């Protein structure tokens, strides 16, 4: 699906945080499921979705440990989600996240998400866990669940 050629970012690429994937399966978040599904469907179909290895790991861990879903089923679903541009966590991304975390604005895990999205050239980062409307190096954080 939306793989980039030679690492060139799609000008409209958008990073999807793990919470959006989890709302598709969270039994308690049925009000957020349609929003998450519509957002993901649009980004994946347009070839604009970007995630990271961290997102895949968080999805798998929460889905299997917290929600108790079967490991094989979750792994198969994660593999489908991975059919887009996936940012590999590199030492450079980790060190940049450490610097951003040291500034005090983000948890370390959120800083990793931010740095992965920036390294992919994303213009938007969709997450419920960060400040809506915040612009970082030309990338805007958007909470698609505002108003729910």
MODELLER restraints for C-alpha pairs under 7 A, 6 or more apart:
rsr = mdl.restraints
at = mdl.atoms
rsr.add(forms.Gaussian(group=physical.xy_distance, feature=features.Distance(at['CA:1:A'], at['CA:47:A']), mean=6.35, stdev=0.5))
rsr.add(forms.Gaussian(group=physical.xy_distance, feature=features.Distance(at['CA:1:A'], at['CA:83:A']), mean=5.78, stdev=0.5))
rsr.add(forms.Gaussian(group=physical.xy_distance, feature=features.Distance(at['CA:1:A'], at['CA:84:A']), mean=5.54, stdev=0.5))
rsr.add(forms.Gaussian(group=physical.xy_distance, feature=features.Distance(at['CA:2:A'], at['CA:47:A']), mean=3.91, stdev=0.5))
rsr.add(forms.Gaussian(group=physical.xy_distance, feature=features.Distance(at['CA:2:A'], at['CA:48:A']), mean=6.42, stdev=0.5))
rsr.add(forms.Gaussian(group=physical.xy_distance, feature=features.Distance(at['CA:2:A'], at['CA:84:A']), mean=4.96, stdev=0.5))
rsr.add(forms.Gaussian(group=physical.xy_distance, feature=features.Distance(at['CA:2:A'], at['CA:85:A']), mean=6.25, stdev=0.5))
rsr.add(forms.Gaussian(group=physical.xy_distance, feature=features.Distance(at['CA:3:A'], at['CA:84:A']), mean=5.53, stdev=0.5))
rsr.add(forms.Gaussian(group=physical.xy_distance, feature=features.Distance(at['CA:3:A'], at['CA:85:A']), mean=5.07, stdev=0.5))
rsr.add(forms.Gaussian(group=physical.xy_distance, feature=features.Distance(at['CA:4:A'], at['CA:85:A']), mean=6.62, stdev=0.5))
rsr.add(forms.Gaussian(group=physical.xy_distance, feature=features.Distance(at['CA:9:A'], at['CA:120:A']), mean=6.11, stdev=0.5))
rsr.add(forms.Gaussian(group=physical.xy_distance, feature=features.Distance(at['CA:9:A'], at['CA:121:A']), mean=5.66, stdev=0.5))
rsr.add(forms.Gaussian(group=physical.xy_distance, feature=features.Distance(at['CA:10:A'], at['CA:48:A']), mean=6.73, stdev=0.5))
rsr.add(forms.Gaussian(group=physical.xy_distance, feature=features.Distance(at['CA:12:A'], at['CA:48:A']), mean=6.31, stdev=0.5))
rsr.add(forms.Gaussian(group=physical.xy_distance, feature=features.Distance(at['CA:12:A'], at['CA:122:A']), mean=6.96, stdev=0.5))
rsr.add(forms.Gaussian(group=physical.xy_distance, feature=features.Distance(at['CA:12:A'], at['CA:123:A']), mean=6.28, stdev=0.5))
rsr.add(forms.Gaussian(group=physical.xy_distance, feature=features.Distance(at['CA:13:A'], at['CA:48:A']), mean=4.35, stdev=0.5))
rsr.add(forms.Gaussian(group=physical.xy_distance, feature=features.Distance(at['CA:13:A'], at['CA:49:A']), mean=6.03, stdev=0.5))
rsr.add(forms.Gaussian(group=physical.xy_distance, feature=features.Distance(at['CA:13:A'], at['CA:50:A']), mean=6.62, stdev=0.5))
rsr.add(forms.Gaussian(group=physical.xy_distance, feature=features.Distance(at['CA:13:A'], at['CA:122:A']), mean=4.94, stdev=0.5))
rsr.add(forms.Gaussian(group=physical.xy_distance, feature=features.Distance(at['CA:13:A'], at['CA:123:A']), mean=6.24, stdev=0.5))
rsr.add(forms.Gaussian(group=physical.xy_distance, feature=features.Distance(at['CA:14:A'], at['CA:48:A']), mean=5.89, stdev=0.5))
rsr.add(forms.Gaussian(group=physical.xy_distance, feature=features.Distance(at['CA:14:A'], at['CA:49:A']), mean=5.42, stdev=0.5))
rsr.add(forms.Gaussian(group=physical.xy_distance, feature=features.Distance(at['CA:14:A'], at['CA:50:A']), mean=5.79, stdev=0.5))
rsr.add(forms.Gaussian(group=physical.xy_distance, feature=features.Distance(at['CA:14:A'], at['CA:122:A']), mean=5.09, stdev=0.5))
rsr.add(forms.Gaussian(group=physical.xy_distance, feature=features.Distance(at['CA:14:A'], at['CA:123:A']), mean=6.04, stdev=0.5))
rsr.add(forms.Gaussian(group=physical.xy_distance, feature=features.Distance(at['CA:14:A'], at['CA:124:A']), mean=4.76, stdev=0.5))
rsr.add(forms.Gaussian(group=physical.xy_distance, feature=features.Distance(at['CA:14:A'], at['CA:125:A']), mean=5.73, stdev=0.5))
rsr.add(forms.Gaussian(group=physical.xy_distance, feature=features.Distance(at['CA:15:A'], at['CA:49:A']), mean=6.05, stdev=0.5))
rsr.add(forms.Gaussian(group=physical.xy_distance, feature=features.Distance(at['CA:15:A'], at['CA:50:A']), mean=4.55, stdev=0.5))
rsr.add(forms.Gaussian(group=physical.xy_distance, feature=features.Distance(at['CA:15:A'], at['CA:51:A']), mean=5.58, stdev=0.5))
rsr.add(forms.Gaussian(group=physical.xy_distance, feature=features.Distance(at['CA:15:A'], at['CA:117:A']), mean=5.65, stdev=0.5))
rsr.add(forms.Gaussian(group=physical.xy_distance, feature=features.Distance(at['CA:15:A'], at['CA:122:A']), mean=6.25, stdev=0.5))
rsr.add(forms.Gaussian(group=physical.xy_distance, feature=features.Distance(at['CA:15:A'], at['CA:124:A']), mean=6.27, stdev=0.5))
rsr.add(forms.Gaussian(group=physical.xy_distance, feature=features.Distance(at['CA:15:A'], at['CA:125:A']), mean=4.69, stdev=0.5))
rsr.add(forms.Gaussian(group=physical.xy_distance, feature=features.Distance(at['CA:15:A'], at['CA:126:A']), mean=6.08, stdev=0.5))
rsr.add(forms.Gaussian(group=physical.xy_distance, feature=features.Distance(at['CA:16:A'], at['CA:49:A']), mean=6.83, stdev=0.5))
rsr.add(forms.Gaussian(group=physical.xy_distance, feature=features.Distance(at['CA:16:A'], at['CA:50:A']), mean=6.27, stdev=0.5))
rsr.add(forms.Gaussian(group=physical.xy_distance, feature=features.Distance(at['CA:16:A'], at['CA:51:A']), mean=5.70, stdev=0.5))
rsr.add(forms.Gaussian(group=physical.xy_distance, feature=features.Distance(at['CA:16:A'], at['CA:125:A']), mean=6.19, stdev=0.5))
rsr.add(forms.Gaussian(group=physical.xy_distance, feature=features.Distance(at['CA:16:A'], at['CA:126:A']), mean=5.11, stdev=0.5))
rsr.add(forms.Gaussian(group=physical.xy_distance, feature=features.Distance(at['CA:16:A'], at['CA:127:A']), mean=6.76, stdev=0.5))
rsr.add(forms.Gaussian(group=physical.xy_distance, feature=features.Distance(at['CA:17:A'], at['CA:55:A']), mean=6.37, stdev=0.5))
rsr.add(forms.Gaussian(group=physical.xy_distance, feature=features.Distance(at['CA:17:A'], at['CA:126:A']), mean=6.02, stdev=0.5))
rsr.add(forms.Gaussian(group=physical.xy_distance, feature=features.Distance(at['CA:17:A'], at['CA:127:A']), mean=5.25, stdev=0.5))
rsr.add(forms.Gaussian(group=physical.xy_distance, feature=features.Distance(at['CA:18:A'], at['CA:55:A']), mean=4.88, stdev=0.5))
rsr.add(forms.Gaussian(group=physical.xy_distance, feature=features.Distance(at['CA:18:A'], at['CA:58:A']), mean=6.44, stdev=0.5))
rsr.add(forms.Gaussian(group=physical.xy_distance, feature=features.Distance(at['CA:18:A'], at['CA:59:A']), mean=5.93, stdev=0.5))
rsr.add(forms.Gaussian(group=physical.xy_distance, feature=features.Distance(at['CA:19:A'], at['CA:127:A']), mean=6.95, stdev=0.5))
rsr.add(forms.Gaussian(group=physical.xy_distance, feature=features.Distance(at['CA:20:A'], at['CA:36:A']), mean=5.53, stdev=0.5))
rsr.add(forms.Gaussian(group=physical.xy_distance, feature=features.Distance(at['CA:21:A'], at['CA:59:A']), mean=6.91, stdev=0.5))
rsr.add(forms.Gaussian(group=physical.xy_distance, feature=features.Distance(at['CA:22:A'], at['CA:59:A']), mean=6.32, stdev=0.5))
rsr.add(forms.Gaussian(group=physical.xy_distance, feature=features.Distance(at['CA:23:A'], at['CA:29:A']), mean=5.98, stdev=0.5))
rsr.add(forms.Gaussian(group=physical.xy_distance, feature=features.Distance(at['CA:23:A'], at['CA:32:A']), mean=6.23, stdev=0.5))
rsr.add(forms.Gaussian(group=physical.xy_distance, feature=features.Distance(at['CA:23:A'], at['CA:33:A']), mean=5.36, stdev=0.5))
rsr.add(forms.Gaussian(group=physical.xy_distance, feature=features.Distance(at['CA:23:A'], at['CA:36:A']), mean=6.59, stdev=0.5))
rsr.add(forms.Gaussian(group=physical.xy_distance, feature=features.Distance(at['CA:24:A'], at['CA:33:A']), mean=5.01, stdev=0.5))
rsr.add(forms.Gaussian(group=physical.xy_distance, feature=features.Distance(at['CA:24:A'], at['CA:36:A']), mean=6.57, stdev=0.5))
rsr.add(forms.Gaussian(group=physical.xy_distance, feature=features.Distance(at['CA:24:A'], at['CA:37:A']), mean=6.66, stdev=0.5))
rsr.add(forms.Gaussian(group=physical.xy_distance, feature=features.Distance(at['CA:32:A'], at['CA:145:A']), mean=6.80, stdev=0.5))
rsr.add(forms.Gaussian(group=physical.xy_distance, feature=features.Distance(at['CA:43:A'], at['CA:49:A']), mean=4.95, stdev=0.5))
rsr.add(forms.Gaussian(group=physical.xy_distance, feature=features.Distance(at['CA:49:A'], at['CA:84:A']), mean=6.25, stdev=0.5))
rsr.add(forms.Gaussian(group=physical.xy_distance, feature=features.Distance(at['CA:49:A'], at['CA:85:A']), mean=6.74, stdev=0.5))
rsr.add(forms.Gaussian(group=physical.xy_distance, feature=features.Distance(at['CA:50:A'], at['CA:84:A']), mean=6.33, stdev=0.5))
rsr.add(forms.Gaussian(group=physical.xy_distance, feature=features.Distance(at['CA:50:A'], at['CA:85:A']), mean=4.95, stdev=0.5))
rsr.add(forms.Gaussian(group=physical.xy_distance, feature=features.Distance(at['CA:50:A'], at['CA:86:A']), mean=5.92, stdev=0.5))
rsr.add(forms.Gaussian(group=physical.xy_distance, feature=features.Distance(at['CA:51:A'], at['CA:85:A']), mean=6.45, stdev=0.5))
rsr.add(forms.Gaussian(group=physical.xy_distance, feature=features.Distance(at['CA:51:A'], at['CA:86:A']), mean=4.97, stdev=0.5))
rsr.add(forms.Gaussian(group=physical.xy_distance, feature=features.Distance(at['CA:51:A'], at['CA:87:A']), mean=6.19, stdev=0.5))
rsr.add(forms.Gaussian(group=physical.xy_distance, feature=features.Distance(at['CA:52:A'], at['CA:86:A']), mean=4.79, stdev=0.5))
rsr.add(forms.Gaussian(group=physical.xy_distance, feature=features.Distance(at['CA:52:A'], at['CA:87:A']), mean=4.32, stdev=0.5))
rsr.add(forms.Gaussian(group=physical.xy_distance, feature=features.Distance(at['CA:52:A'], at['CA:88:A']), mean=6.02, stdev=0.5))
rsr.add(forms.Gaussian(group=physical.xy_distance, feature=features.Distance(at['CA:52:A'], at['CA:116:A']), mean=6.66, stdev=0.5))
rsr.add(forms.Gaussian(group=physical.xy_distance, feature=features.Distance(at['CA:53:A'], at['CA:86:A']), mean=6.49, stdev=0.5))
rsr.add(forms.Gaussian(group=physical.xy_distance, feature=features.Distance(at['CA:53:A'], at['CA:87:A']), mean=6.30, stdev=0.5))
rsr.add(forms.Gaussian(group=physical.xy_distance, feature=features.Distance(at['CA:53:A'], at['CA:88:A']), mean=5.66, stdev=0.5))
rsr.add(forms.Gaussian(group=physical.xy_distance, feature=features.Distance(at['CA:53:A'], at['CA:89:A']), mean=6.55, stdev=0.5))
rsr.add(forms.Gaussian(group=physical.xy_distance, feature=features.Distance(at['CA:56:A'], at['CA:78:A']), mean=6.15, stdev=0.5))
rsr.add(forms.Gaussian(group=physical.xy_distance, feature=features.Distance(at['CA:60:A'], at['CA:74:A']), mean=6.14, stdev=0.5))
rsr.add(forms.Gaussian(group=physical.xy_distance, feature=features.Distance(at['CA:60:A'], at['CA:75:A']), mean=6.67, stdev=0.5))
rsr.add(forms.Gaussian(group=physical.xy_distance, feature=features.Distance(at['CA:60:A'], at['CA:78:A']), mean=6.94, stdev=0.5))
rsr.add(forms.Gaussian(group=physical.xy_distance, feature=features.Distance(at['CA:63:A'], at['CA:69:A']), mean=5.82, stdev=0.5))
rsr.add(forms.Gaussian(group=physical.xy_distance, feature=features.Distance(at['CA:63:A'], at['CA:74:A']), mean=6.79, stdev=0.5))
rsr.add(forms.Gaussian(group=physical.xy_distance, feature=features.Distance(at['CA:64:A'], at['CA:70:A']), mean=6.37, stdev=0.5))
rsr.add(forms.Gaussian(group=physical.xy_distance, feature=features.Distance(at['CA:64:A'], at['CA:71:A']), mean=5.95, stdev=0.5))
rsr.add(forms.Gaussian(group=physical.xy_distance, feature=features.Distance(at['CA:87:A'], at['CA:116:A']), mean=6.28, stdev=0.5))
rsr.add(forms.Gaussian(group=physical.xy_distance, feature=features.Distance(at['CA:87:A'], at['CA:120:A']), mean=6.92, stdev=0.5))
rsr.add(forms.Gaussian(group=physical.xy_distance, feature=features.Distance(at['CA:93:A'], at['CA:112:A']), mean=6.97, stdev=0.5))
rsr.add(forms.Gaussian(group=physical.xy_distance, feature=features.Distance(at['CA:93:A'], at['CA:115:A']), mean=5.88, stdev=0.5))
rsr.add(forms.Gaussian(group=physical.xy_distance, feature=features.Distance(at['CA:93:A'], at['CA:116:A']), mean=6.41, stdev=0.5))
rsr.add(forms.Gaussian(group=physical.xy_distance, feature=features.Distance(at['CA:94:A'], at['CA:112:A']), mean=6.45, stdev=0.5))
rsr.add(forms.Gaussian(group=physical.xy_distance, feature=features.Distance(at['CA:96:A'], at['CA:115:A']), mean=6.60, stdev=0.5))
rsr.add(forms.Gaussian(group=physical.xy_distance, feature=features.Distance(at['CA:97:A'], at['CA:108:A']), mean=6.55, stdev=0.5))
rsr.add(forms.Gaussian(group=physical.xy_distance, feature=features.Distance(at['CA:97:A'], at['CA:111:A']), mean=4.81, stdev=0.5))
rsr.add(forms.Gaussian(group=physical.xy_distance, feature=features.Distance(at['CA:97:A'], at['CA:112:A']), mean=5.00, stdev=0.5))
rsr.add(forms.Gaussian(group=physical.xy_distance, feature=features.Distance(at['CA:97:A'], at['CA:115:A']), mean=5.94, stdev=0.5))
rsr.add(forms.Gaussian(group=physical.xy_distance, feature=features.Distance(at['CA:98:A'], at['CA:108:A']), mean=6.67, stdev=0.5))
rsr.add(forms.Gaussian(group=physical.xy_distance, feature=features.Distance(at['CA:100:A'], at['CA:106:A']), mean=6.97, stdev=0.5))
rsr.add(forms.Gaussian(group=physical.xy_distance, feature=features.Distance(at['CA:100:A'], at['CA:111:A']), mean=6.07, stdev=0.5))
rsr.add(forms.Gaussian(group=physical.xy_distance, feature=features.Distance(at['CA:101:A'], at['CA:107:A']), mean=5.88, stdev=0.5))
rsr.add(forms.Gaussian(group=physical.xy_distance, feature=features.Distance(at['CA:101:A'], at['CA:108:A']), mean=5.22, stdev=0.5))
rsr.add(forms.Gaussian(group=physical.xy_distance, feature=features.Distance(at['CA:101:A'], at['CA:111:A']), mean=5.93, stdev=0.5))
rsr.add(forms.Gaussian(group=physical.xy_distance, feature=features.Distance(at['CA:117:A'], at['CA:125:A']), mean=6.77, stdev=0.5))
rsr.add(forms.Gaussian(group=physical.xy_distance, feature=features.Distance(at['CA:122:A'], at['CA:139:A']), mean=6.40, stdev=0.5))
rsr.add(forms.Gaussian(group=physical.xy_distance, feature=features.Distance(at['CA:123:A'], at['CA:138:A']), mean=6.56, stdev=0.5))
rsr.add(forms.Gaussian(group=physical.xy_distance, feature=features.Distance(at['CA:123:A'], at['CA:139:A']), mean=4.39, stdev=0.5))
rsr.add(forms.Gaussian(group=physical.xy_distance, feature=features.Distance(at['CA:123:A'], at['CA:140:A']), mean=6.26, stdev=0.5))
rsr.add(forms.Gaussian(group=physical.xy_distance, feature=features.Distance(at['CA:124:A'], at['CA:139:A']), mean=5.30, stdev=0.5))
rsr.add(forms.Gaussian(group=physical.xy_distance, feature=features.Distance(at['CA:124:A'], at['CA:140:A']), mean=4.86, stdev=0.5))
rsr.add(forms.Gaussian(group=physical.xy_distance, feature=features.Distance(at['CA:124:A'], at['CA:141:A']), mean=5.83, stdev=0.5))
rsr.add(forms.Gaussian(group=physical.xy_distance, feature=features.Distance(at['CA:124:A'], at['CA:142:A']), mean=6.86, stdev=0.5))
rsr.add(forms.Gaussian(group=physical.xy_distance, feature=features.Distance(at['CA:125:A'], at['CA:139:A']), mean=6.99, stdev=0.5))
rsr.add(forms.Gaussian(group=physical.xy_distance, feature=features.Distance(at['CA:125:A'], at['CA:140:A']), mean=6.16, stdev=0.5))
rsr.add(forms.Gaussian(group=physical.xy_distance, feature=features.Distance(at['CA:125:A'], at['CA:141:A']), mean=4.72, stdev=0.5))
rsr.add(forms.Gaussian(group=physical.xy_distance, feature=features.Distance(at['CA:125:A'], at['CA:142:A']), mean=6.09, stdev=0.5))
rsr.add(forms.Gaussian(group=physical.xy_distance, feature=features.Distance(at['CA:126:A'], at['CA:141:A']), mean=5.96, stdev=0.5))
rsr.add(forms.Gaussian(group=physical.xy_distance, feature=features.Distance(at['CA:126:A'], at['CA:142:A']), mean=4.96, stdev=0.5))
rsr.add(forms.Gaussian(group=physical.xy_distance, feature=features.Distance(at['CA:126:A'], at['CA:143:A']), mean=5.84, stdev=0.5))
rsr.add(forms.Gaussian(group=physical.xy_distance, feature=features.Distance(at['CA:126:A'], at['CA:144:A']), mean=6.75, stdev=0.5))
rsr.add(forms.Gaussian(group=physical.xy_distance, feature=features.Distance(at['CA:127:A'], at['CA:141:A']), mean=6.88, stdev=0.5))
rsr.add(forms.Gaussian(group=physical.xy_distance, feature=features.Distance(at['CA:127:A'], at['CA:142:A']), mean=6.21, stdev=0.5))
rsr.add(forms.Gaussian(group=physical.xy_distance, feature=features.Distance(at['CA:127:A'], at['CA:143:A']), mean=5.27, stdev=0.5))
rsr.add(forms.Gaussian(group=physical.xy_distance, feature=features.Distance(at['CA:128:A'], at['CA:143:A']), mean=4.84, stdev=0.5))
rsr.add(forms.Gaussian(group=physical.xy_distance, feature=features.Distance(at['CA:128:A'], at['CA:145:A']), mean=6.95, stdev=0.5))
rsr.add(forms.Gaussian(group=physical.xy_distance, feature=features.Distance(at['CA:131:A'], at['CA:141:A']), mean=6.74, stdev=0.5))
rsr.add(forms.Gaussian(group=physical.xy_distance, feature=features.Distance(at['CA:132:A'], at['CA:141:A']), mean=5.42, stdev=0.5))
rsr.add(forms.Gaussian(group=physical.xy_distance, feature=features.Distance(at['CA:132:A'], at['CA:142:A']), mean=4.92, stdev=0.5))
rsr.add(forms.Gaussian(group=physical.xy_distance, feature=features.Distance(at['CA:132:A'], at['CA:143:A']), mean=5.42, stdev=0.5))
rsr.add(forms.Gaussian(group=physical.xy_distance, feature=features.Distance(at['CA:133:A'], at['CA:140:A']), mean=5.93, stdev=0.5))
rsr.add(forms.Gaussian(group=physical.xy_distance, feature=features.Distance(at['CA:133:A'], at['CA:141:A']), mean=5.37, stdev=0.5))
rsr.add(forms.Gaussian(group=physical.xy_distance, feature=features.Distance(at['CA:133:A'], at['CA:142:A']), mean=5.80, stdev=0.5))
rsr.add(forms.Gaussian(group=physical.xy_distance, feature=features.Distance(at['CA:134:A'], at['CA:140:A']), mean=5.69, stdev=0.5))
rsr.add(forms.Gaussian(group=physical.xy_distance, feature=features.Distance(at['CA:134:A'], at['CA:141:A']), mean=5.44, stdev=0.5))
rsr.add(forms.Gaussian(group=physical.xy_distance, feature=features.Distance(at['CA:135:A'], at['CA:141:A']), mean=6.43, stdev=0.5))
